[in-house]
């Protein structure tokens, strides 16, 4: 799932989601994925991303 958010808020959101779901969560920006040197990770994340909520 890809969520658009201010990168400065990722740390707090990561902790809140981790507590809520009782599992480790890693959040990162789309730009970070696009700039990754790991093309397999890049392809998998961006190739399976879905918009679950968006403004029109």
PETAFEN-V152285 format. One record per residue. N is the residue number from 1. RES is the residue in one letter. PSI is psi as a letter, one per 30 degrees, with the letter a starting at -180 (NA if undefined). OMEGA is omega in radians with two decimals (none if undefined). Layout:
n->N res->RES psi->PSI omega->OMEGA
n->N res->RES psi->PSI omega->OMEGA
This chain:
n->1 res->X psi->k omega->3.09
n->2 res->X psi->k omega->3.14
n->3 res->X psi->k omega->3.08
n->4 res->X psi->k omega->-3.10
n->5 res->X psi->l omega->3.06
n->6 res->X psi->k omega->-3.09
n->7 res->X psi->f omega->3.13
n->8 res->X psi->f omega->-3.10
n->9 res->X psi->f omega->-3.06
n->10 res->X psi->e omega->-3.08
n->11 res->X psi->e omega->3.13
n->12 res->X psi->e omega->-3.12
n->13 res->X psi->e omega->3.09
n->14 res->X psi->e omega->-3.12
n->15 res->X psi->e omega->3.14
n->16 res->X psi->e omega->3.12
n->17 res->X psi->e omega->3.12
n->18 res->X psi->e omega->3.11
n->19 res->X psi->e omega->-3.11
n->20 res->X psi->e omega->-3.06
n->21 res->X psi->f omega->-3.13
n->22 res->X psi->h omega->3.07
n->23 res->X psi->l omega->-3.13
n->24 res->X psi->k omega->-3.11
n->25 res->X psi->k omega->3.03
n->26 res->X psi->k omega->3.08
n->27 res->X psi->k omega->3.12
n->28 res->X psi->l omega->-3.09
n->29 res->X psi->l omega->3.08
n->30 res->X psi->e omega->3.12
n->31 res->X psi->e omega->3.12
n->32 res->X psi->e omega->3.10
n->33 res->X psi->e omega->-3.12
n->34 res->X psi->e omega->-3.12
n->35 res->X psi->f omega->-3.13
n->36 res->X psi->k omega->3.07
n->37 res->X psi->f omega->3.14
n->38 res->X psi->j omega->-3.06
n->39 res->X psi->f omega->3.10
n->40 res->X psi->e omega->3.10
n->41 res->X psi->e omega->-3.13
n->42 res->X psi->e omega->-3.11
n->43 res->X psi->e omega->-3.12
n->44 res->X psi->e omega->-3.09
n->45 res->X psi->e omega->-3.08
n->46 res->X psi->f omega->3.13
n->47 res->X psi->f omega->-3.12
n->48 res->X psi->g omega->-3.11
n->49 res->X psi->k omega->3.10
n->50 res->X psi->k omega->3.00
n->51 res->X psi->j omega->3.14
n->52 res->X psi->f omega->3.06
n->53 res->X psi->k omega->3.14
n->54 res->X psi->l omega->3.07
n->55 res->X psi->l omega->-3.11
n->56 res->X psi->NA omega->none
